[in-house]
Amino acid sequence: MERLHQLTLLVVLGYLASLSSIARAQNVCPLHVRVLTPDGRRPEAPVESIEANGRTEDREQKDSDVEFCDLGIMPVTIKVGSSGLCNGVTVRDVPIAWNHPYLLTVTYDPSACAVWHRPPPPVPACEFLLRVADSDGRWIPGASVTFSDSLIGKMKTDRFGRAWFVIRADKDFHASVAAVGLTTAAVTCKCGPSERRREQYVKLERP
């Protein structure tokens, strides 16, 4: 009989311990996100979690890790950085486990975006990049780019088939692109107020 009482006591204690464990699990934040710059600083950064069912939560990292506490057990997607700005980071299939907190560390470099968001020049202008390739998709180094406007001058593509230039927003430029042994292509470069940075692919065929 005493043995039976001991077994009963063990079962009761085990049940109470499991209830205690469940209660603790309900108070555990399953996901912590730590955002660091490449040099180890902690920047202010927006952090978004996206669950498999589409539910989202937005947080802002300031002085401490971001916590997402009311998640389920399915993997989530984490996005760091503001929508529309450069260098945003997306981490998919982040694991979520019951009663097992997980720390996700993300490297994010918002300072680099300042290069691309500098104030516009006094005279509105457009930045163009021509990318010149042959019919097989191989980049053509040393292709000649000649513009109808002599103010730009003549240039050649680099070893990756690229030619970069800037034109005024109130003008359209015409250019011809040529390479030895290939046909010449005519290019029109239009600079509009809503699109200040453009890339254009140019294909030169064999005659």
QUIGIBEL-V380979 format. One record per residue. N is the residue number from 1. RES is the residue in one small letter. SS is DSSP state (helix for helix, strand for strand, loop for the rest). Layout:
N_RES_SS / N_RES_SS
This chain:
1_m_loop / 2_e_helix / 3_r_helix / 4_l_helix / 5_h_helix / 6_q_helix / 7_l_helix / 8_t_helix / 9_l_helix / 10_l_helix / 11_v_helix / 12_v_helix / 13_l_helix / 14_g_helix / 15_y_helix / 16_l_helix / 17_a_helix / 18_s_helix / 19_l_helix / 20_s_helix / 21_s_helix / 22_i_helix / 23_a_helix / 24_r_helix / 25_a_helix / 26_q_helix / 27_n_loop / 28_v_loop / 29_c_loop / 30_p_loop / 31_l_strand / 32_h_strand / 33_v_strand / 34_r_strand / 35_v_strand / 36_l_strand / 37_t_loop / 38_p_loop / 39_d_loop / 40_g_loop / 41_r_loop / 42_r_loop / 43_p_loop / 44_e_loop / 45_a_strand / 46_p_strand / 47_v_strand / 48_e_strand / 49_s_strand / 50_i_strand / 51_e_loop / 52_a_loop / 53_n_loop / 54_g_loop / 55_r_loop / 56_t_strand / 57_e_strand / 58_d_strand / 59_r_strand / 60_e_strand / 61_q_strand / 62_k_loop / 63_d_loop / 64_s_loop / 65_d_loop / 66_v_strand / 67_e_strand / 68_f_strand / 69_c_loop / 70_d_loop / 71_l_loop / 72_g_loop / 73_i_loop / 74_m_loop / 75_p_loop / 76_v_strand / 77_t_strand / 78_i_strand / 79_k_strand / 80_v_strand / 81_g_loop / 82_s_loop / 83_s_loop / 84_g_loop / 85_l_loop / 86_c_loop / 87_n_loop / 88_g_loop / 89_v_strand / 90_t_strand / 91_v_strand / 92_r_strand / 93_d_strand / 94_v_strand / 95_p_loop / 96_i_loop / 97_a_strand / 98_w_loop / 99_n_loop / 100_h_strand / 101_p_loop / 102_y_strand / 103_l_strand / 104_l_strand / 105_t_strand / 106_v_strand / 107_t_strand / 108_y_loop / 109_d_loop / 110_p_helix / 111_s_helix / 112_a_helix / 113_c_helix / 114_a_helix / 115_v_helix / 116_w_loop / 117_h_loop / 118_r_loop / 119_p_loop / 120_p_loop / 121_p_loop / 122_p_loop / 123_v_loop / 124_p_loop / 125_a_strand / 126_c_strand / 127_e_strand / 128_f_strand / 129_l_strand / 130_l_strand / 131_r_strand / 132_v_strand / 133_a_strand / 134_d_strand / 135_s_loop / 136_d_loop / 137_g_loop / 138_r_loop / 139_w_strand / 140_i_loop / 141_p_loop / 142_g_loop / 143_a_loop / 144_s_strand / 145_v_strand / 146_t_strand / 147_f_strand / 148_s_loop / 149_d_loop / 150_s_loop / 151_l_loop / 152_i_loop / 153_g_loop / 154_k_loop / 155_m_strand / 156_k_strand / 157_t_loop / 158_d_loop / 159_r_loop / 160_f_loop / 161_g_loop / 162_r_strand / 163_a_strand / 164_w_strand / 165_f_strand / 166_v_strand / 167_i_strand / 168_r_strand / 169_a_loop / 170_d_loop / 171_k_loop / 172_d_strand / 173_f_strand / 174_h_strand / 175_a_strand / 176_s_strand / 177_v_strand / 178_a_strand / 179_a_loop / 180_v_loop / 181_g_loop / 182_l_strand / 183_t_loop / 184_t_loop / 185_a_strand / 186_a_strand / 187_v_strand / 188_t_strand / 189_c_strand / 190_k_strand / 191_c_loop / 192_g_strand / 193_p_loop / 194_s_loop / 195_e_strand / 196_r_loop / 197_r_strand / 198_r_strand / 199_e_strand / 200_q_strand / 201_y_strand / 202_v_strand / 203_k_strand / 204_l_strand / 205_e_loop / 206_r_strand / 207_p_loop
